[in-house]
């Protein structure tokens, strides 16, 4: 029985993987990312609503504790990556990161259009995750060729952002933000 070489791609270590297998992994990754947004938002909401300050009087100690907890979560997630405990640890990690982001979110909410900025970033990212997970679920196409175009998009966004430092154009800022959401979510 002959293997159709056109449907196989060689990944890391020369292991042949089918496009369907790769797309299934991509689909599951996007759905897990979308699911992990829920505890992140919950942690950020709890932090903002309670005025959470993490060792506010001692920034050095806060950094040490933050790094210890974050790296502890990362180690535990890697240790249990092949079980449901790993998924629960990942959700706990995203809750913790949302809680740590709450001071930054509180500062942005203090701006005149802070709530709109946060909802635009969250909504745009969640929408792109959902769309990409749906595309990965239904498509049989190989997406490995997107890397070149995403890199070109990054360079364009970077150059436009640098130019907008001097141009100060609100429409260009909105365009850069929209493109950044799309490019960095893919």
Residue pairs with C-beta under 8 A, 6 or more apart in sequence:
7 18
7 19
8 16
8 17
8 18
9 16
9 17
9 18
9 19
9 22
9 142
9 144
10 16
10 17
11 17
11 22
19 140
19 141
19 142
20 140
22 142
22 144
23 136
23 137
23 139
23 140
23 141
23 143
24 136
26 136
26 143
27 133
27 136
27 137
30 129
30 132
30 133
30 136
31 133
32 87
32 90
33 129
34 126
34 129
34 130
34 133
35 91
36 90
36 91
36 94
37 94
37 122
37 125
37 126
37 129
38 91
39 91
39 92
39 94
39 95
39 98
40 94
40 95
40 97
40 98
40 101
41 98
41 122
42 95
42 98
43 94
43 95
43 96
43 97
43 98
43 99
43 100
43 101
43 102
44 98
44 99
44 101
44 102
44 105
45 98
46 52
46 99
46 102
47 98
47 99
47 100
47 101
47 102
47 103
47 105
47 106
48 102
48 105
48 106
48 109
51 106
52 99
52 102
52 103
53 103
54 62
54 65
54 66
54 99
54 100
54 103
55 61
55 62
55 65
56 62
66 100
69 96
70 93
70 96
70 97
73 89
73 92
73 93
73 96
74 93
76 89
77 86
77 89
77 90
77 93
79 86
80 86
80 89
105 118
108 114
108 117
108 118
109 115
109 118
111 117
120 177
121 181
124 178
124 181
124 182
124 185
125 181
125 185
128 181
128 182
128 185
128 186
129 185
132 185
132 186
136 143
146 186
150 183
150 186
153 179
153 182
153 183
154 183
156 179
157 176
157 179
157 180
157 183
160 172
160 175
160 176
161 176
163 172
164 172
164 173
164 176
